[in-house]
Amino acid sequence: MISKIKTFFQDNILNPSIEGKTETPLKNIQKASAALLIETMLSDNLIDAKEQQAVKSLLVRSFDLSSDECDELFSLAKSEVADSTSLYEFTGQVNLHFSADDKFELIKQMWHVALIDNVLDKYEESLIRQVADLIYLPHSQFIKAKSLVKNELDLLEKPLINS
């Protein structure tokens, strides 16, 4: 199982090659980012349709993926999360390739997945806190990301007032 994970990351994250073309580091980190979003979705041990749709929507929007590419990435990342032994497999790639702004956006996306169902589970919050620590995101940024996402989602749920 562990060798499968190491092989995946060696082939797909560290040294990817598709049809003779080497992917950019940004493409590689997108795969690790997808795994962290899925980890957030699964952390409360409930598979919620809203969370699953949010992950796929974030993948499509953030990474400019087609529907088929998104489904493939989602399945692959979900499988890797199930077989992973630590968050470092994913956060290590974030630290190697993401800027501070990119890290902040990733934490915002994780908050989006956690909060989309209007239920913040303690395991979701704990996971996001752990990832923020592992990617060296200051606590103030962790709190800011949560607040921004919460406000965005609150605005989406409020009915428009007709004047």
Protein Blocks (a to p, Z undefined) as FASTA:
>chain_A
ZZmmmmmmmmmmmmgceehiacdfklmmmmmmmmmmmmmmmmnopacfklmmmmmmmmmm
mnopafklmmmmmmmmmmmmmmpcbfklmmmmmmmmpcfklmmmmmmmmmmmmmmnopac
fklmmmmmmmmmmnopafklmmmmmmmmmmmmmmmmpccddZZ
